[in-house]
Amino acid sequence: MRVAEVVGRVLYGHGARHVFGVVGSGNFHVTNALVAAGARFVAAAHEGGAASMADGYARTAGTVGLLSVHQGPGVTNALTGLTEAAKSRTPMVVLAPEATAPRSNFFIDLPALAAAVGADFYRVRATHAAEDTGAAYRAAARGATVVLGLPLEVQQAVIEAWSGPVPAVAPTPVTAPQVKPLLAALQAARRPVFIAGRGARSAREPLTRLADACGALLAVSAAAKGLFAGNPWNLDVAGGFATPLTAELIGAADLVVAWGSTLNMWTTRHGELIPPSAVVVQVDHDPAAFGVNRPVDLTVAGEVTAVAEAVLARLGVGSTGPVGAGTGGWRTPELAQRIRDHGRWRSVPYQDEGGGASATIDPRTLSTALDDLLPADRTVVVDSGNFMGYPSMWLDVPDVAGFCFTQAFQSVGLGLASALGAAVARPDRLTVAAVGDGGFVMSATELVTAVRLALPLLVVIYDDAAYGAEVHHFGPDGYPLETVTFPETDLAAIARGYGCDGLTVRTVDDLEPVRRWLAGPRTRPLVIDAKVSAARGSWWLEEAFRGH
């Protein structure tokens, strides 16, 4: 058996069922081995798109994503999506063939490349092919993006046939977290707030029970949007996307506990969201994360679920039913009513800036109309850009798996392909890709893939005919903007050229065809080219510019 076949069989044995990529000579055999074992190969138009598909798939499915690329340029083409995955700690394995001869046209320093973007690196050896492949997969399953080097000469080596068994992914060793100081802080607080981040995405149940026990309100970083969906004490996203009510309540907290969140400048509005008088606690499995973005008063090392369960145990809270330990706090019927009435952006009044001579639609009006029109069971994937707050704040999601936020590297153009991966992961849900016109044009080639897969995909382009972030960053200072503004383009026609349904929207009434598309059969993606008003920059963009 050739090593390439062993690699494919081992990955399938570990549970890999989808692999995204572009096949070349260097990854031909290992990809075919995966398919022969039973995995589904999703052929992308470009390796950059394939990397984002694998990333979006892994985030949405909650399992390891698999990317297969050609040696050399196949790897470098995938680099931006790979970096986004590594910075997001997406569980993903990159099958990266290696030309090891330094004078080869295809040679790149793979270990150095992986290190440069924050990914782990493993290399397959002929004498330990199954062992090395399994180790790479298990590292990814524990929360790493892994580049698996596959030297070309090693892939072709013939070794003894392999048939398993596959070693299980061993659980991370857990030591009893030291929670006594946290427990004391929770018991002393009258206005506690939990802010859950990426590291808490699987901890809804214990965090909800603990919040009930101590009377805490619940908020999330943008990466964990949807975690507390449906909870009456859910304040939704903290930071630049926070509603006025959320900002008011976090600003009145006397205790803020960050669960799996580093409280970066986006989540805290450059530190201004959390009051100076509040006690700040950070819970994280990685002690290196403590205090990286702001000073904290107390740290607790441990997995979020383990820490929450340990505190609950000390409080004497059983596995069923809350304990009202937060008596005298701020969980009152009056506050619950305020959250119901004012806890969503659509309940915040605004002056509609659409219509008029520009014949455009206000992006808030567009997003509200779409939220009413689309089924609740949805996955929302948001690209980067000036527009990104509108879908993030006005489109509800059913749970944390229903929101995919490609912002760790802050690259424009990853959202569309990430949405394709999310749609493969959850074909039972409508996947909504929210993109700007700049990001759409960068990634439109993957519409070929979407059509080929007949995905039930809705692409919403917030089209302001510009790189809006740069317009609003530099325009107020009088700089010329010809390099970042463009003539109006019929993006719906471009989408139809790829085989999608295409629709131009300038008013809410123009959305009526969406209703018909939703009724079925939805065998082709629908692309909405929404000509949005863009008279001013977004307030979250102003926050972002303070960090540049």
C-alpha positions in Angstrom: 0.0 0.0 0.0 1.3 3.5 -0.9 1.6 6.0 1.9 -0.9 8.4 0.2 -3.5 5.6 0.5 -2.7 5.1 4.2 -3.1 8.8 4.9 -6.5 8.8 3.2 -7.7 5.7 5.1 -6.5 7.0 8.5 -8.2 10.4 8.0 -11.5 8.7 7.0 -11.1 6.3 10.0 -10.9 9.3 12.3 -14.2 10.6 10.9 -13.3 12.8 8.0 -16.3 12.7 5.7 -15.8 15.9 3.6 -12.7 17.2 2.0 -12.5 20.5 0.1 -9.8 21.4 -2.4 -8.4 21.6 -5.8 -6.6 18.5 -7.1 -3.2 18.6 -8.7 -0.5 16.1 -9.2 0.8 16.4 -5.7 -2.5 15.6 -3.9 -4.2 13.4 -6.5 -3.5 10.1 -4.8 -4.3 11.1 -1.3 -7.6 12.8 -2.3 -8.6 9.7 -4.3 -7.8 7.6 -1.3 -10.2 9.6 0.8 -12.9 9.3 -1.8 -12.3 5.5 -2.1 -12.6 5.2 1.7 -16.0 7.0 1.5 -15.4 10.7 1.9 -17.0 13.3 -0.3 -14.7 15.5 -2.2 -15.9 19.1 -2.9 -14.0 20.6 -5.8 -13.6 24.3 -5.4 -12.7 26.8 -8.2 -9.6 28.1 -6.3 -7.6 26.9 -3.4 -8.4 30.2 -1.5 -12.1 29.3 -1.8 -11.4 25.7 -0.8 -9.6 26.8 2.4 -12.6 29.0 3.4 -15.0 26.3 2.6 -13.2 23.9 4.9 -13.1 26.6 7.6 -16.8 27.3 7.3 -17.6 23.6 7.3 -15.6 22.9 10.4 -17.1 25.9 12.3 -20.7 25.0 11.4 -20.5 21.2 11.7 -18.4 21.3 14.9 -16.0 18.8 13.5 -12.6 18.7 11.8 -12.4 20.3 8.4 -10.2 18.9 5.7 -8.4 20.8 2.9 -6.5 19.2 0.1 -4.2 21.3 -2.2 -1.4 21.0 -4.7 2.2 21.5 -3.6 3.7 25.0 -3.7 1.2 27.4 -5.3 -1.7 25.3 -4.2 -0.6 26.0 -0.6 0.1 29.6 -1.1 -3.2 30.2 -2.9 -4.9 28.9 0.2 -2.8 31.0 2.6 -5.4 33.7 3.5 -8.1 31.3 4.3 -5.6 29.1 6.2 -4.6 32.1 8.3 -8.2 33.0 9.1 -8.7 29.4 10.2 -5.5 29.4 12.4 -6.4 32.7 14.0 -9.9 31.4 14.7 -8.5 28.1 16.1 -10.6 26.2 13.6 -10.1 22.5 13.8 -8.7 21.8 10.4 -6.2 19.6 8.6 -4.5 20.9 5.5 -3.1 18.1 3.3 0.0 19.9 1.9 2.2 18.0 -0.5 5.9 18.9 -0.2 8.5 19.2 -2.9 11.5 18.8 -0.6 14.3 19.5 -3.1 15.2 23.2 -2.5 15.7 23.8 -6.3 12.3 22.5 -7.2 9.9 25.0 -8.7 7.4 23.9 -6.1 9.6 24.2 -3.0 8.4 26.3 -0.1 9.4 26.1 3.5 6.2 24.6 4.8 7.1 24.5 8.5 8.1 28.2 8.4 4.9 29.0 6.6 2.8 27.2 9.1 4.6 28.9 12.0 4.2 32.3 10.4 0.4 32.1 10.3 -0.1 30.4 13.7 -0.8 26.8 12.4 0.7 23.6 13.8 2.9 21.6 11.5 3.2 17.8 11.2 5.0 15.8 8.6 4.2 12.2 7.4 7.1 9.8 7.5 7.0 6.6 5.5 7.8 4.4 8.5 5.1 6.1 10.7 2.5 7.2 8.1 -0.6 6.1 10.1 0.9 7.3 13.4 1.8 10.8 12.0 -1.5 11.2 10.2 -3.5 10.3 13.3 -1.5 12.6 15.4 -2.2 15.5 13.1 -5.9 14.7 13.1 -6.0 14.5 16.9 -4.3 17.8 17.2 -6.9 19.4 15.0 -9.7 17.8 16.9 -8.4 19.4 20.1 -8.7 22.9 18.4 -5.7 23.5 16.1 -5.4 24.3 12.4 -2.8 21.8 11.3 -0.6 21.8 8.1 0.2 18.1 7.4 3.3 18.0 5.2 3.2 15.1 2.6 6.6 14.8 0.9 6.1 13.7 -2.7 8.6 10.9 -2.4 7.1 9.7 0.8 3.6 9.6 -0.6 4.7 7.2 -3.3 6.6 4.9 -0.9 5.1 1.4 -0.7 4.7 0.2 2.9 2.9 -2.7 4.6 -0.9 -2.5 4.2 -2.7 -0.7 6.9 -6.2 -1.4 8.2 -6.5 0.2 11.6 -7.6 0.4 14.3 -7.7 4.2 14.5 -6.6 5.6 17.9 -9.3 7.6 19.6 -8.9 11.3 20.2 -7.8 11.3 23.8 -9.6 13.9 26.0 -7.4 16.8 27.2 -6.3 16.0 30.7 -8.4 18.0 33.2 -7.2 19.1 36.6 -9.7 20.4 39.1 -10.0 24.2 38.4 -9.4 26.5 41.4 -12.7 28.3 41.5 -13.0 29.5 45.1 -12.1 33.2 44.3 -14.5 33.2 41.4 -17.2 31.7 43.6 -16.7 34.5 46.2 -16.8 37.1 43.4 -20.1 35.8 42.1 -21.6 35.6 45.5 -20.6 39.2 46.3 -21.9 40.7 43.0 -25.3 42.3 42.6 -25.0 43.1 38.9 -22.9 40.3 37.3 -22.6 40.0 33.5 -21.2 36.9 31.7 -19.5 37.6 28.3 -18.9 34.3 26.5 -16.4 34.1 23.6 -15.2 31.7 21.1 -13.9 29.4 23.8 -17.3 29.0 25.3 -19.3 28.0 22.2 -20.0 24.5 23.5 -20.8 25.7 27.1 -24.4 27.1 26.8 -26.0 24.7 29.2 -23.6 25.1 32.2 -23.2 28.8 31.7 -27.0 29.3 31.6 -27.4 27.3 34.8 -24.7 29.3 36.5 -26.1 32.6 35.3 -29.5 31.6 36.7 -27.9 30.6 40.0 -26.1 33.9 40.5 -28.5 36.3 38.7 -26.1 37.2 35.8 -27.1 38.7 32.5 -25.7 37.0 29.4 -23.7 38.5 26.6 -21.3 37.2 23.9 -18.5 38.3 21.7 -19.4 38.4 18.0 -17.7 35.0 17.5 -20.2 33.4 19.8 -23.3 35.1 18.6 -26.4 32.9 19.0 -25.0 31.0 22.1 -27.7 32.3 24.3 -30.4 32.7 21.7 -33.9 32.5 23.2 -32.8 33.1 26.8 -34.8 35.9 28.3 -31.6 37.4 29.9 -29.6 37.4 26.6 -28.1 40.8 25.8 -26.6 39.4 22.5 -23.3 40.8 21.3 -21.1 43.1 23.4 -18.8 45.7 21.9 -19.3 47.6 18.7 -22.4 45.6 17.8 -24.0 46.1 21.2 -27.5 47.7 21.3 -27.8 50.8 23.4 -29.5 48.7 26.1 -26.7 46.2 26.1 -24.1 48.9 26.4 -26.0 50.5 29.3 -26.3 47.3 31.2 -22.7 46.1 30.8 -21.7 49.6 31.8 -23.6 49.2 35.0 -22.1 45.8 35.9 -20.2 45.3 39.1 -18.7 42.0 37.9 -17.8 40.9 34.4 -16.8 37.3 33.8 -15.2 36.6 30.4 -15.7 32.9 29.6 -13.4 31.9 26.8 -13.0 35.5 25.6 -9.9 37.6 25.8 -12.0 40.8 25.9 -10.4 42.4 22.9 -10.9 45.9 21.7 -13.9 45.0 19.6 -15.7 43.2 22.4 -15.0 46.1 24.9 -15.1 49.1 22.6 -11.5 49.7 23.4 -12.0 49.1 27.0 -14.8 51.7 27.4 -17.7 49.3 27.6 -16.7 47.8 31.0 -16.9 50.3 33.9 -13.6 50.9 35.8 -15.3 49.9 39.1 -16.3 46.4 37.9 -14.4 43.4 39.0 -13.2 41.6 35.8 -12.6 37.8 35.7 -11.1 35.8 32.8 -11.7 32.1 32.5 -9.7 30.3 29.8 -8.0 27.0 29.2 -4.9 28.7 28.1 -3.1 30.8 30.8 -1.2 32.6 28.0 -4.5 34.3 27.1 -4.8 36.0 30.5 -4.7 39.7 30.4 -3.5 39.9 26.8 -6.0 42.6 25.8 -6.7 44.4 29.1 -5.9 44.0 32.8 -8.1 41.6 34.7 -8.6 41.2 38.5 -8.9 37.5 38.7 -8.0 34.5 36.4 -9.2 31.0 36.4 -7.4 28.4 34.3 -9.6 25.6 32.9 -12.0 24.6 30.2 -15.1 26.8 30.4 -17.5 23.9 31.0 -15.4 22.4 33.7 -15.0 25.7 35.5 -18.8 26.5 35.3 -19.6 23.0 36.6 -17.1 23.3 39.4 -18.7 26.6 40.6 -22.2 25.0 40.3 -21.1 22.1 42.4 -19.9 24.4 45.2 -23.1 26.4 45.0 -25.0 23.1 45.5 -26.8 23.5 42.1 -28.1 20.3 40.7 -28.2 19.3 37.1 -31.8 20.4 36.8 -33.4 23.7 37.8 -31.9 27.0 38.8 -31.1 28.3 42.2 -32.0 31.9 42.9 -28.7 32.7 44.6 -28.7 36.2 43.0 -31.5 37.5 45.2 -31.5 41.3 45.3 -29.7 41.6 42.0 -31.0 43.0 38.7 -33.0 40.1 37.3 -36.3 41.8 37.8 -39.6 41.6 35.8 -39.0 45.2 34.7 -35.6 44.5 33.3 -36.9 41.4 31.5 -39.5 43.5 29.9 -36.9 46.1 28.8 -34.8 43.3 27.2 -37.9 42.1 25.4 -38.7 45.5 24.1 -35.3 47.0 23.4 -32.9 44.1 23.3 -32.8 43.8 19.5 -31.5 46.3 17.0 -34.7 46.3 15.0 -36.4 48.0 18.0 -34.0 50.9 18.0 -35.4 53.9 16.0 -33.4 55.3 13.1 -33.8 57.7 10.2 -34.2 55.8 7.0 -31.6 57.0 4.5 -32.8 55.1 1.5 -34.8 56.2 -1.6 -34.4 59.6 -3.1 -32.3 60.4 -6.1 -29.8 57.7 -5.2 -32.5 55.0 -5.6 -30.9 52.9 -2.8 -32.2 51.0 0.2 -31.1 51.7 3.7 -29.1 48.6 4.8 -31.0 48.5 8.2 -34.3 48.5 6.3 -33.0 45.7 4.0 -31.8 43.6 6.9 -35.0 44.0 8.9 -37.1 42.9 5.9 -34.9 39.9 5.2 -35.0 38.9 8.9 -38.8 38.8 8.6 -38.8 37.0 5.3 -36.2 34.3 5.8 -36.9 31.1 7.8 -35.7 31.1 11.4 -33.7 28.0 10.8 -30.7 29.6 9.1 -27.0 29.9 9.0 -25.7 33.4 8.6 -22.1 33.8 7.3 -20.7 37.4 7.3 -17.8 38.6 5.3 -15.6 41.6 6.4 -16.2 45.2 5.4 -18.1 48.4 6.2 -21.4 46.6 5.8 -20.8 43.7 8.2 -22.6 45.0 11.2 -26.0 45.1 9.5 -26.4 41.3 9.0 -24.6 40.7 12.3 -27.0 42.9 14.2 -30.3 42.7 12.4 -30.4 39.0 11.3 -31.3 36.6 14.1 -29.7 33.2 14.3 -31.2 30.1 16.0 -28.0 29.1 17.9 -24.2 29.5 18.0 -23.7 27.1 15.0 -26.0 29.4 13.0 -23.5 32.3 12.9 -20.1 32.2 11.1 -18.0 35.3 11.5 -14.9 35.4 9.3 -13.1 38.3 11.0 -10.1 36.8 12.8 -7.7 38.0 10.0 -10.1 40.8 8.9 -9.7 39.9 5.3 -12.3 40.9 2.8 -13.5 38.2 0.4 -13.7 35.0 2.6 -17.5 35.0 3.4 -18.9 33.6 0.2 -16.7 30.5 0.2 -17.1 30.1 3.9 -20.9 30.0 3.4 -20.5 27.2 0.8 -18.7 25.1 3.5 -21.4 26.0 6.0 -24.1 24.9 3.5 -22.4 21.6 3.0 -22.3 21.1 6.8 -25.9 22.0 7.4 -28.0 21.3 4.2 -31.1 21.3 6.4 -30.8 25.0 7.0 -30.9 28.0 4.7 -27.4 29.4 4.4 -27.2 33.2 4.0 -23.9 34.7 2.8 -23.8 38.4 3.7 -21.0 40.1 1.7 -20.0 43.5 0.4 -19.6 44.3 -3.3 -15.8 44.3 -2.9 -15.7 40.9 -1.2 -18.2 39.5 -3.7 -16.2 40.5 -6.7 -13.1 39.0 -5.1 -14.8 35.6 -4.6 -17.5 35.4 -7.2 -15.7 32.6 -9.0 -16.9 30.2 -6.3 -20.5 30.7 -7.5 -19.5 28.0 -10.0 -19.0 25.6 -7.1 -22.3 26.7 -5.5 -24.2 26.0 -8.7 -22.4 22.7 -9.2 -23.5 21.6 -5.7 -27.1 23.0 -6.2 -26.8 24.5 -2.7 -29.8 26.2 -1.1 -27.7 29.4 -0.7 -28.8 33.0 -0.5 -26.1 35.6 -1.2 -26.9 39.1 -0.1 -24.6 41.8 -1.5 -24.6 45.1 0.4 -23.5 47.0 -2.7 -22.3 50.6 -2.1 -20.1 50.6 -5.2 -17.0 51.1 -3.2 -14.6 49.8 -0.6 -16.8 51.5 2.0 -14.4 51.2 4.8 -11.7 53.2 3.0 -14.3 55.7 1.8 -15.4 56.5 5.3 -11.9 56.2 6.8 -10.1 58.7 4.5 -13.0 60.7 2.9 -13.6 62.9 6.0 -10.0 64.1 5.8 -10.4 65.2 2.1 -8.3 62.5 0.5 -9.2 61.6 -3.1 -11.3 58.5 -3.3 -11.1 57.5 -6.9 -9.0 54.4 -6.0 -11.8 53.0 -3.8 -15.0 54.0 -5.6 -16.4 52.3 -8.7 -19.2 52.7 -11.3 -22.4 51.0 -10.4 -22.2 47.4 -11.7 -25.0 44.9 -12.3 -23.8 42.2 -9.9 -27.0 40.3 -10.3 -26.2 39.8 -14.0 -22.8 38.5 -13.1 -24.4 36.0 -10.8 -26.8 34.9 -13.5 -23.8 34.4 -15.8 -22.5 31.8 -13.3 -25.9 30.0 -13.3 -27.4 31.5 -10.2 -30.7 33.4 -9.9 -30.0 37.1 -9.7 -32.0 39.9 -8.3 -31.4 43.7 -8.0 -33.0 45.3 -5.0 -33.5 49.1 -4.4 -36.7 48.9 -2.3 -38.4 46.5 0.1 -40.9 45.7 -2.6 -38.1 44.4 -4.8 -37.6 41.5 -2.3 -40.9 39.8 -3.4 -39.1 37.3 -5.7 -37.2 36.1 -2.7 -40.4 34.8 -1.2 -41.0 32.8 -4.3 -37.5 31.4 -4.3 -37.8 30.4 -0.7 -41.0 28.5 -1.5 -38.8 26.1 -3.5 -37.3 24.1 -4.9 -34.2 26.2 -4.3 -32.0 24.2 -6.6 -30.0 27.2 -7.6 -28.4 29.9 -5.4 -30.1 33.3 -5.3 -27.9 36.3 -5.4 -29.4 39.7 -4.2 -27.5 42.8 -5.5 -28.9 45.3 -2.9 -28.0 48.8 -3.9 -27.5 50.2 -0.4 -27.3 53.8 0.8 -23.9 54.7 2.1 -24.0 58.3 3.1 -22.0 57.7 6.3 -19.7 55.2 7.8 -21.0 52.8 10.4 -20.3 53.4 14.1 -18.6 50.0 14.5 -16.3 51.1 11.7 -15.4 54.2 13.6 -14.5 51.9 16.5 -12.3 49.8 14.2 -10.4 52.8 12.9 -9.3 53.6 16.4 -7.4 50.3 16.4 -5.6 50.9 13.2 
